Amino acid sequence: MLLLLATLVALGTAPPVVAVPADRSRARAVPGDRATPRAAPKTGDAAVVARARAFFKQLQGNAIDRTLLTREFSAELKPDLATTMARGLLSLGEPSAFTPRGKHAVDGVTTYDYAVTFPAGTIAITIGIDDTSDLIARYYVRRSTNSPQ
């Protein structure tokens, strides 16, 4: 069962939003991935911002390193979905800022919210990091209701 599968309506584009199953007990790292659990970084950490930026860039270029994703998230991010997302996100151009907006922990996943600024406007991104595997378990892209200050 999907936690969320919706449509992005951001700045005139409409690539789908991707999510993972709500049942976190089924989430597992892709075989061969890091086996040692690591704590998720803090909201404002440069490492989390860098990770969110890097994955956004991968999505834009449709060049996703699936070893960085949980098995379930990787399965949800099918090639046709990745292509659609890449097309929509690439049209936004290069982001000029990733501004931290919040942090939440739910069912073993810590999510970090960012306002992402582009020349034409702002979108909201949420990246979810699995607390056990330290892999990306969720990634949401949606129209921003708040512009960065």
C-alpha positions as CSV (number, residue, x, y, z in Angstrom):
1,M,0.0,0.0,0.0
2,L,1.4,3.4,-0.9
3,L,1.7,6.1,1.6
4,L,1.3,8.7,-1.1
5,L,1.3,8.7,-4.9
6,A,0.1,12.1,-6.2
7,T,0.9,14.6,-8.8
8,L,3.2,17.6,-8.6
9,V,1.8,20.9,-9.9
10,A,4.8,23.1,-9.7
11,L,5.5,26.1,-11.9
12,G,3.5,24.6,-14.8
13,T,5.0,21.1,-14.6
14,A,3.3,17.9,-13.4
15,P,5.8,15.1,-12.7
16,P,4.5,12.5,-10.2
17,V,5.5,12.6,-6.6
18,V,7.1,9.4,-5.3
19,A,6.6,7.7,-2.0
20,V,7.3,4.3,-0.3
21,P,4.9,1.8,1.3
22,A,3.5,3.0,4.6
23,D,4.4,-0.4,6.2
24,R,8.0,0.3,7.3
25,S,8.4,-3.3,8.6
26,R,8.8,-4.4,4.9
27,A,11.5,-1.8,4.1
28,R,14.9,-3.3,3.5
29,A,18.1,-2.0,2.1
30,V,19.0,-3.0,-1.4
31,P,21.3,-6.2,-1.1
32,G,24.9,-5.2,-0.8
33,D,24.2,-1.8,0.7
34,R,25.6,-0.6,4.0
35,A,24.7,-3.0,6.8
36,T,25.8,-0.8,9.7
37,P,22.9,1.4,11.0
38,R,23.7,5.1,11.2
39,A,21.8,7.9,12.9
40,A,20.2,10.3,10.5
41,P,21.8,13.8,10.4
42,K,20.2,16.9,11.9
43,T,17.9,19.2,9.8
44,G,20.4,22.0,9.2
45,D,23.4,19.8,8.7
46,A,25.2,20.5,5.5
47,A,25.3,16.7,4.9
48,V,21.5,16.5,4.7
49,V,21.2,19.5,2.4
50,A,24.0,18.1,0.2
51,R,22.2,14.8,0.1
52,A,18.9,16.4,-0.8
53,R,20.6,18.5,-3.5
54,A,22.5,15.5,-4.9
55,F,19.4,13.4,-5.2
56,F,17.4,16.2,-6.8
57,K,20.2,16.5,-9.4
58,Q,20.0,12.7,-10.0
59,L,16.2,13.0,-10.5
60,Q,16.6,15.9,-12.9
61,G,19.2,14.0,-14.9
62,N,17.3,10.7,-14.7
63,A,20.6,9.2,-13.4
64,I,19.6,7.7,-10.1
65,D,22.0,5.8,-7.9
66,R,19.6,3.2,-6.6
67,T,22.2,1.9,-4.0
68,L,21.3,5.1,-2.1
69,L,17.6,4.0,-1.8
70,T,15.7,1.5,0.2
71,R,14.4,-1.5,-1.8
72,E,10.8,-0.3,-1.6
73,F,11.6,3.3,-2.7
74,S,13.7,2.0,-5.5
75,A,10.9,-0.3,-6.6
76,E,8.4,2.6,-6.6
77,L,10.7,4.8,-8.7
78,K,10.1,2.8,-11.9
79,P,12.0,3.9,-15.0
80,D,8.9,5.5,-16.7
81,L,8.2,7.5,-13.5
82,A,11.8,8.6,-13.2
83,T,11.7,9.8,-16.8
84,T,8.5,11.8,-16.2
85,M,9.9,13.3,-13.1
86,A,13.2,14.1,-14.8
87,R,11.4,15.9,-17.6
88,G,9.4,18.1,-15.2
89,L,12.2,18.8,-12.8
90,L,14.7,19.6,-15.5
91,S,12.3,22.3,-16.8
92,L,12.7,24.1,-13.5
93,G,16.4,24.7,-14.1
94,E,19.2,24.9,-11.5
95,P,18.0,25.5,-7.9
96,S,19.6,28.5,-6.2
97,A,18.8,27.6,-2.6
98,F,17.6,24.7,-0.4
99,T,16.2,26.2,2.8
100,P,15.5,23.9,5.7
101,R,11.9,24.0,6.9
102,G,11.5,21.2,9.3
103,K,12.3,17.7,10.5
104,H,9.9,14.9,11.5
105,A,10.4,11.3,12.6
106,V,7.7,8.7,11.8
107,D,7.9,4.9,11.7
108,G,11.6,4.7,11.6
109,V,12.1,7.4,8.9
110,T,13.3,10.9,9.6
111,T,12.0,13.4,7.0
112,Y,13.6,16.7,6.3
113,D,11.6,19.5,4.6
114,Y,13.2,22.1,2.3
115,A,12.0,25.1,0.3
116,V,13.8,24.9,-3.0
117,T,14.2,28.1,-4.9
118,F,14.5,28.5,-8.7
119,P,14.5,31.6,-10.8
120,A,10.7,31.1,-11.6
121,G,9.6,30.3,-8.1
122,T,9.8,27.8,-5.2
123,I,8.9,24.2,-4.7
124,A,8.8,22.1,-1.5
125,I,10.9,18.9,-1.2
126,T,10.8,16.3,1.6
127,I,13.5,13.7,1.8
128,G,13.0,10.7,4.2
129,I,16.0,8.9,5.5
130,D,15.6,5.4,7.0
131,D,16.9,5.6,10.6
132,T,18.3,2.1,10.5
133,S,19.9,1.8,7.0
134,D,20.6,5.5,6.4
135,L,19.1,5.1,2.9
136,I,16.7,7.4,1.2
137,A,13.2,6.0,1.9
138,R,11.0,8.8,0.6
139,Y,11.2,11.8,-1.6
140,Y,8.3,14.2,-2.2
141,V,8.2,17.1,-4.5
142,R,5.2,19.5,-4.4
143,R,4.2,23.1,-4.9
144,S,5.5,25.3,-2.1
145,T,3.0,27.1,0.0
146,N,5.7,29.2,1.7
147,S,8.4,31.1,0.0
148,P,11.8,31.1,1.7
149,Q,12.4,34.2,3.7
